[in-house]
């Protein structure tokens, strides 16, 4: 985790020197908004949150020509570990800081990578936009529906590029699949099936050591309700709690969800959701997240279903070998496939390089394309858009709907595994308890203001 703006100063942090005049978040000007790197200049980037995924993204951006000038994390051991990994592709050592304010105030930062736990994605993105920084934010980009809208508002108001880390949207084979669907060869698509079916075991919190003296647990919690420090939560256990995460499966499955909606032309939001999440598979499991989650949405012209599991051992994601070569997965046991049922033909699509096939009656393959991972073109697109100021392929406004669709299913589960109707014009459900979960609760000092 990233950040070091204190609970007392989050709404009143200085936009000048450390002792400068304090301004509220809403009054923060787009510092450096005009200081965008020219077409031939190297883009300077700071990473906020130095975990595994953040390091991978930062390294990819360096390899595409960016320079990492700051690494920011509340856990000091991760800073040096991150730099050791990045030093293999960059010679100049970045500044290692625990205070996100230093990153936001820095003149030598054009953009930030937000790779924190989910509950900090939106606050960090809003702050970065207000500070005149472009943003690459990991998925899922918000912790609730309301936050996603605030992120769009901040991006538009401060004229910022905000790219979400749903990298499939930049993949050549994905764009090819989309063009194939547009030809109409599949026929009318009335049913889309999405899968995220991984192995898993019971989660147990266990005992905790004392909070390290140099670690600020309060800042790590951010907007989340206060609770005692626990090292297991900080080190990956946060994935099992609604306060910090959108569901351990959805932290992964948002890729397929976003990709499926892209294939369907990024339709308007669904009119209803039905959600059944249960914990049947693991004895003694302390996770708040179901181990089986079955969902369906009605989009008016088609139905989309999603099966998420975390127990069986025989389903597998598309392997690195398949992603790097002209190979297809064994689709029947592929954990992350998408199936688009046209009236004439069936398309099966893989994420992250799985490729796609189209089958006719009897199972014969009539069209196909092998795939490659989509990370590199996604980084290229982000850096190009920083310079051109054009909207990126996974602009936060485009990905907003898949984010809302994800949160709709979680809300329907959390209020009792119910069916909900949704009015996209008002942004409300037909259920008072569900409407209470549209916006998070925020501890004092960590609020995102209504007017960003």
N, C-alpha and C positions, 0 to 999 in steps of 0.2 A: 504494500500500500504506500501511498504517495506522499502524503500531504501534511503540511505543517501549519496551516492557518488555524489559529486557536478558535475555540468556541466563542470567545468574547470578541474576536476581531474579524470573524468571517464576514460580517456585514459592514465592518468599518475598517477594512484594511487599507493601508496607505498605497497610493498609486505613485508616490515619489520615492524618496529615501526612506530608510527604516523609521526615521523620526518625522517623516513628512506629514502633511495634513491628511487626516483620515476622511475618506469619503464612503458613503454607503454603496452597496453593490449596484443598486440601480442607477447611481450617479456616475459610475465608473466610465470613463471615456475610452474609445477604441484606440488606445495608445499603440503607435506603430502600425496602424491600419494601412497607411500609405507606404510603409517601408517594406513592401513586398519585393523579394528577390527578383532581379531581372532574368530574362530568358536564358542568359549564359552564366548566371551566378549560382553558386551552391546554396541550397536551402538549409538553414540551420534549424535543428529540431531538438527539443527536449523530451525526454521520456519520463512520464509520471506514473510510477508503479513498475518496479523492476523485477517482475516475476518472469516465469518461463515464456509466456506468450508475448509479453512486452519486449523481452530481449530478442525474440525471433523477428518481430516486426521491425524493431530498431535496426537490427542487422540487415534486414532486407532493404530498408530505406537507404542505409549507408551504401550498400552494393549498387543501388540505383543512382548514387551521386549525392545523397544528402550528407550532412555532417551533424553528428550528435554533439551538442555543446553543453547540455546539462543532463544529469541523471538524478532523479528525485525519488526518494523512498523513505518511509518512516523507519524501516529496519536497516540500520547501518551496515550489517554484514552483506546485505544484498547488493549494496552499491558497488563495492569492490568486486564482488562475484560477477555482477553485470558487466563492469568495465573489462574484466579479464576476458569474457566471452567476446565483447565487441572489439577489443584491441586486436583481434585477429584480422579485422578488416578496416580499422581506422588507427592512424598513428597518434593523432592529437587527443590527449586525455581530456574528457569533459569535466566540468565542475560537478562535484558530488555533493548534493544538498538534501536536507530533510524538509526544508521549508518550501512549499509550493509557491509562496509569494515571491521568492527569489526568481523562480522561473518566469512568473507572470510579469515581473518588473524588468526582466533582462532585455537589453537592446539587441543582443546577439541570439535571439530566439524568434524565428518566423512562425513556427508551428510546434504543436505538442502532440505526443502520442499518449492517450489516456488508457492505461492498461491496469487499472486498479480493480479491486472487487466491485461488483455491479452497483452497489449502493452509492459509490462515488463517481460513477460515469457522468451523470447529468450535472451535478454541482461543479465538477472540474471543467466540464465542457463549457458551461455557461460562463464561468469565471474567465476561461481562456478566450472566449469570444469577446468578452468585455475588455480584455486586455489587448485586443488586436491581434490575437494569435489564431492561425488556422488550426484545425483539430483532426486527428485521426483517432477515433474512439472505438474501442473494442466492443464487441457484441456481448449480450444484448445492450443496446446503447442507453436504455433507461431502466429504472427500477419500477416505474409505474407509468400509466398512460399519460397523466398530467405532465410528468417530467419531459416526455418526448416532445410535447407541444412547446414547452418552454425552451427546449433546445433549438427547435426550428425558429422560434421567435428571436432568440439570441443570434443565431446564424444570419438571419435576414437583416435584423436591425444593425448589426455591426459589420455586415458584408463579409462574412467569414466563410471559408471553405470548411465544411464538416463532413468528412468521409467516415462511414461506418465500416467496421471490419468484417462485413459480409462479402468476402472477396470473390465469391462465385460470380457476382454481377460483372466482373471484368474479364472473365474467362472466355477465350475464343470459342471453345467447344460449346459453352453455354449459350453464347450469342448465336451460334449455328443452330442449336436446338430450338431457340426462340424463332429464328427465321423459318425453320422447317414447320413449326406449328402454324405460323402465319400463312403458309401455303394452303392450309385447309386439308391436307392429305389425311390427317388423323380423323377428320370429320368433326362433328360437334362433341366437345369434351364436357361431359356432365358430371364426371366423378374423378377426383384426384385423391390418391392415397399416398400418405407420407409416413415414413418410418424412422425411428431412432431407437434401436433395440440393442442395447449393450449389456455385457456382463456386469456384475456388481455384487457386493456383499453388504452385510449390515454395517451401519455407521454407529460407532460408540465414541462418546466424547472422552471418556477416561479422566484421569487426574491431570492437574496442571501445575507447572512450576510457577514461582513468583514472577510477576511482570518485570522484565528487565528494566533497570534504572534509566536507560537511554531510550526507552520506547514509550511513546505517548498513546496509550490505549484510548483515551478520550477522543483524540483526533482520528484514530483508526475507525472508531465507531461512527463518527460523523453524525449524520441525521438519525441514525438508528437509536432505539431506546437504550438506556444505560443497562449494562449487565456486568457481572464480574469478569475480569480478564481471564482468558483461557487460551493457552498457546495452541491448542488443537484448532480452535476457531480461526486464529490468524493464519495458520499454516494449512489452508485448504478446507478446513471444516466449515468455513462460512458458506460453502456451497450447499449445505444441508439446512439452512435457516432462511425463512422468508424475509427476515429483517435485512439480509444482505444480498440475497440471490433471487432470481426468478425461477428457481427450480434447477436442480443439478442436471436434469436432462435437457431443459430448455436452454441452458447455457451452451449446449452443444447443438441442439436441434433447431435453433433459430436459423442456422444455415439452410436446412432443408425447407423450413417454413417460408423464408424469404425467397428462396429459389423457386418454390412451387408457385408463389404468387407472381413472381416475375414471368414465369412461363404462361400464366393465365392473363398476362397483359396488365399486371398491377391493378386489379379491379377495385371498385369501391368497397368499403368495409362490409362485413357480413351483417345480416339482420338478426341472426341468432347464433347461440353457441350451446352445445351440450357437452358436459364434462364429467367423467367418472375417473377419479383417482383413488387408488386403494393401496394398502400395505399388506400384502398377502404372503410375501416371499421370504422375508428375513426375520428370524426370531431375534428378539432383543434389539431391534433396529431403533436408534434414537433420532433418526432423521425426521424432519418435519415434511419431507418431500415424499410423495407416493413412489412405490416401486413399479407400479403399473398405472399408466395414465392413458385413457382412451378419450378422444375428443372428436367432435364433428361441428362444422360451421356451415351455415346456409348462406351462400353468396347471391342468392336470387336466380342465377342461371346455372350454377353448379354447386355441388356439395364437396367439401374437402374433409377428409378424415385424417387423424394422426394417431399412431400407436407408439407410445414411449414405454420402454421397460428398462430395468436395471437388475436383471437376475440371471438370465440364461447365458450359457458359456459358448454356444455354438454360432451365434451371430457375430459377424466381424465387419468393421469398417473397411473401406477400400484400402488395400495395402500400398505401401510405398512402391513396391515392385510394379504393381498395376498402374499406379499413377505416373510412373516414369517411363513406361513402355507401352507398346501397342497391344494392350490386353484389356479384357473386360472382367469385372467381378463375376463370381457365381451369384447371379442376381437373387435367386431364391433365398439365400442366406446372407445377403448383404444388409448390414445393419442400418444403412442410411439412404436407401433408395427412394425414389419418387416415381409413382406410376400415374400416367395420364391416360385415362380411358376414353378414347374417341369412339365415335359411332362406327368408324371403319377400321381403325388400327390402334394399337397400344404402344405408347412410348414409355420406356423405362430409362430414367436419368440418374446418374451418380453425381455426387458433389466432389469438390476438391480433386478433380481429375479422373473420375470414374467413367467418363464418356456417356454415350447414349445409344440405344438401339430402338428400332421400330419393328414391331412384329405384326404379322397377319394371322388370320385363322389357321390353326395348326401349329403355330409357334415359329414359323419361318421368319428369318430376319430379312426385311426388305430394304432397310436403310440403317446406317450406323455411322458413328464417329468416335474415335478414341479421344481421350482427354488428357490434359496435363494440369497440374496444380495451378491455381489462379492467383496466388499471392503476388508473384512478380508483376503481372500486368496491373494489379490493383495498386501496388506501390507506385508504379510508373504513372498511373492515372492521377493519383493524389498529388504527386510532385508536379506534374504537368499543369494541374488545375490551380495549384498555388501560384504558378507563374501566369497562366492565361486568365484566371478568375472565372473560368467556366465551371458549371456545376459538375461534380464528380459522379462516377457511375453509381455509387452507393450513397448519394446525398441523403442527409438525415431526413429531408422531406419526403424522399422516395421510400425509404425504409420504414418510415413512421407507421404505415399501415400494417406491415408484418409484425412490428413491435406491439401495436394495439391488439392484433389478433392473438398473439401469444398471451398478453396480459388478460384478455377476455377469458381464455380457457382456464388460467390459474384462478381468476376471480370466481368463476362458476364452480370450480372445485372447492375453493376455500370457504364458500358460503353454504356448502352442504351437498356438493355433487348434484347441481341442479341444471335445468335448462333455463337460459336467459334470453330475452329479446333485447336487442340493442338498437337504439336510434342514433345513427351517425350524425344527424343534424344537431341534436342536442348533446350528443356524447354521453348519454345516460342509459342505464339499464332499467328494466321494469321491476327492479328489486332494490329496496332501500339499503340493505346490507351490502349488496354488490356495489352500489354507488359510493359507499364509504371507502372502498378500496381503489377507486380511480386515482386518488391522490394520496401519497404517503403522509404520515405524520412526521414532523421535523422538530428535533430538539432545538431549544432556543440557541441562537448563534449559528445554526447550520441551515437555516431556511433558504430556499430559493424564492426570491420575491415574485409576487404576481406580475409585476412589471419589470421584466429583465432589462 
